[in-house]
Amino acid sequence: DRYRFVAAPDPDLRRRLVDEARLAGPDALHARLAAVDPAAAARIHPHNVRR
């Protein structure tokens, strides 16, 4: 297995982010990602809310 996840998924965080994407739009969520992890934001399409 080449994936090594440090922390377990947080269902509450996922729900809040999905709600944010629904209310503010996927571009707003992507901008938030770009602010904390520009490399990940460069790899992930702005409308890929799941990632």
Secondary structure, 3 states (H helix, E strand, C coil): CCCCCCCCCCHHHHHHHHHHHHHHCHHHHHHHHHHHCHHHHHHCCCCCCCC
